[in-house]
Amino acid sequence: MRLILNVLWFIFGGFISGSLWILAGLILAVTIIGLPWTPAAFRIAGFSYWPFGKMVVHRNFGPSSLLLNILWFVFAGWWLALHHIVIAIPLAVSIIGIPFAWQHVKLAGLALSPVGKAVVEA
């Protein structure tokens, strides 16, 4: 079931979402200021490609990750999370879209503060 949901997700938007996160990671890597967020963008890209069967866990990196997450939240995180929530709401209305809505909610949480988190198999 997980494979079928991942394939449907990939076909109907996961490919675009993951590719855009890779592009964002490359743009962040080019700038010196954005370099600390590059691994987080690539982590979100991998999660955007195949989200079913994976979960986000917290890793504690201390005060530096807190500072990076605050800066990320102010400049990018809140509107990226809002984007995922806006997509999740109409998906959650239909019974078929509930699993996809849940993945968007997980992506919204990851988009709020990606530094200091890891994506692991569930």
LINKA-V401770 format. One line per field, one symbol per residue. ss: DSSP state (H for helix, E for strand, L for the rest). psi: psi as a letter, one per 30 degrees, with the letter a starting at -180 (. if undefined). A space follows every 10 residues. Layout:
BEGIN
ss->???
psi->???
END
This chain:
BEGIN
ss->LHHHHHHHHH HHHHHHHHHH HHHHHHHHHH LLLLHHHHHH HHHHHHHHHL LLLEEEEELL LLHHHHHHHH HHHHHHHHHH HHHHHHHHHH HHHLLLLHHH HHHHHHHHHH HHLLLLEEEE EL
psi->eeeeeeeeee ehfeeeeeee eeeeeeeefe keefeffeee eeeeeeeeei fkgllklkkj gafeeeeeee eeeefeeefe eeeeeeeeef efekeefeee eeeeeeeeee feifkgllkl k.
END
